[in-house]
Amino acid sequence: MEKNYELVHNEAECQYEYHIEGHLARLLYEDNNGVLHLTHTFVAEELSGRGIAGALVKDVLANIEKRSLKMKPACSYIVAYVEKHPEYERLL
């Protein structure tokens, strides 16, 4: 069962965040002229095993698409996610 978490775009820190039960899950990026290089995915150990990383990547990719941007996965987790979900290849 997938929960919906509120995606926070923390532009000052160049990251997308979930705040869950006092813990932080985040996806870091570098903006290179409208192409977001997705560099790291981090989920607090206390939140592991709950599908949070996958939900975070899915929400971030939806946000990138909504903003008419492109992305370049530079994190092994995100590379694997896009390989498993080829519908996101249009954002590359």
C-alpha positions in Angstrom: 0.0 0.0 0.0 1.5 3.2 -1.1 1.1 6.3 1.0 1.0 9.8 -0.3 3.5 12.1 1.3 3.7 15.8 0.7 6.5 16.7 -1.6 8.4 19.9 -0.5 10.7 21.6 -3.1 13.5 23.2 -1.0 15.0 25.3 -3.8 17.5 26.9 -1.4 19.0 23.5 -0.7 18.5 22.1 -4.2 16.5 19.2 -3.0 13.0 17.7 -2.8 11.9 16.5 0.6 9.4 14.4 2.5 9.1 15.1 6.2 7.8 11.9 7.8 7.5 11.2 11.5 10.3 13.7 12.4 12.6 12.2 9.7 13.8 13.5 6.4 13.8 11.8 3.0 15.3 13.8 0.3 16.4 13.8 -3.3 19.3 16.2 -4.2 19.8 17.8 -7.6 21.8 20.3 -9.5 20.0 22.6 -11.9 22.0 22.8 -15.2 20.0 25.2 -17.4 16.6 23.5 -16.9 18.0 20.0 -16.8 18.0 18.6 -13.2 20.9 16.3 -12.5 19.4 14.0 -9.9 22.5 13.3 -7.8 21.4 11.5 -4.5 18.4 9.9 -2.9 18.5 9.6 0.8 15.9 8.1 3.2 16.5 8.0 6.9 17.2 4.5 8.2 14.1 4.8 10.5 12.0 5.0 7.3 13.6 2.3 5.3 11.6 -0.6 3.8 8.4 1.3 3.3 8.8 2.3 -0.4 9.5 5.9 0.5 12.4 6.2 -1.9 10.3 5.0 -4.8 7.4 7.3 -3.9 9.9 10.2 -3.6 11.4 9.6 -7.1 7.9 9.2 -8.6 6.8 12.5 -7.1 9.9 14.3 -8.1 9.7 13.1 -11.7 6.0 14.2 -11.8 7.1 17.7 -10.5 9.9 17.9 -13.2 7.4 17.1 -15.9 4.8 19.6 -14.6 7.5 22.3 -14.7 8.4 21.3 -18.3 12.0 20.5 -17.3 14.3 17.6 -18.1 16.3 15.4 -15.9 19.5 13.4 -15.9 19.8 10.6 -13.4 23.2 10.6 -11.7 22.2 8.4 -8.8 22.2 4.6 -9.2 18.7 4.3 -7.5 17.2 6.8 -9.9 18.9 5.2 -13.0 17.4 1.8 -11.9 14.0 3.4 -11.2 13.8 4.9 -14.8 14.9 1.5 -16.2 12.0 -0.1 -14.4 9.6 2.7 -15.4 10.4 3.5 -19.0 7.5 5.9 -19.2 9.8 8.5 -17.6 12.4 8.2 -20.3 10.6 11.1 -22.0 12.1 13.4 -19.3 15.7 12.5 -20.2 
